[in-house]
Amino acid sequence: MRAIQLPRFGGPDVLEIIDVPKPAPLAGEILIRVHAAGVNYFEVLMRGDRYATTPDLPMILGVEAAGTVEAVGQGVDASLAGKRVTAPLFASKRPFGGYADYVAIEASLAVPLPDALPFEAATALMVQGLTALHLLRQSPPAGKSVLVSAAAGGVGSLLVQLAKRQGASLVIAAAGSKAKLDLALSLGADAAVDYSKTDWPARVQEAIGGAGVDIIYDIVGGPMTTASLKALAPCGELVFAALGRYAIGASEREAMILQNQSLRGFALLPLLSADVLRASLSELFQLTASGRLRVAIGGRFSLDQAGEAHRLLDERRSTGKVVLIP
């Protein structure tokens, strides 16, 4: 089968398409013919050795895929063959390998897809959909004003919608271009600010009538975090979900203490038992299949165009979910 290998750290051009043996499902596993594989920004960082952890190379990238069951291993119900399912590899014993024609995963982790849900949409609801859903479970938005960073991206576009569904009093979207702001507004944001402008925190305060927001969901990190603190209300909460891009210094933390503000960390994997994973994905799948949640697909690439998909994310030109179609 074909797969995309990362042989060394570097730019998008280091990704190479190779031929490798098709995996055989072990006992308790299924083999999935991949119809869509998700591309995530953290994989772009990993490719350049800019992520929080450094992987061993060479490796096949990709932590999420969706497709049809091709074969089943020993002890697995044979009736699963041909079923449409997801492969949340990030939660499995084989956490990578999604940029390929086939993947194998524990049958207990594969979640059935509703007939009305496209494979592409399913990829957006795994890492990014689960992140959005569990960010809101950790820090519920009901009755509160919230700021969503990167609001036109894979996580942010879902976070805007789910926050509105869960009763946020005001959702302010932050993004870096008019097209991205327009997308966030079309998804239900009440206001939008361009964070490529130096005075953007002041625009947030204007949107909320001169005050700050109650919750900031920070999925960008770096300088964006410290700037966003200017838009946080006294007693407000900053939820930090940009693993590997933490840039809050001692002076910022001291200022937060003086404002009775709180800093909350967020990491997805520790929250996901097999049961929670399946239930959460099923919830997201049903919301999307019924039209109550919209998945924005920002780029479709063939498997051999994985480098171009990474370049799109690297240059921050994408909106919504970027997918590979083997």
Secondary structure, 3 states (H helix, E strand, C coil): CEEEEECCCCCHHHCEEEECCCCCCCCCEEEEEEEEEEECHHHHHHHCCCCCCCCCCCEECCCCEEEEEEEECCCCCHHHCCCEEEECHHHCCCCCCCCECEEEEEHHHCCECCCCCCHHHHHHCCHHHHHHHHHHHHCCCECCEEEECCCCEHHHHHHHHHHHHCCECEEEEEECCHHHHHHHHHCCCCEEEECCCCCHHHHHHHHCCCCCEEEEEECCCCHHHHHHHHHEEEEEEEEECCCCCCCCCHHHHHHHHHCCCEEEECCCHHHCCHHHHHHHHHHHHHHHHCCCCCCCEEEEEEHHHHHHHHHHHHCCCCCEEEEEEC
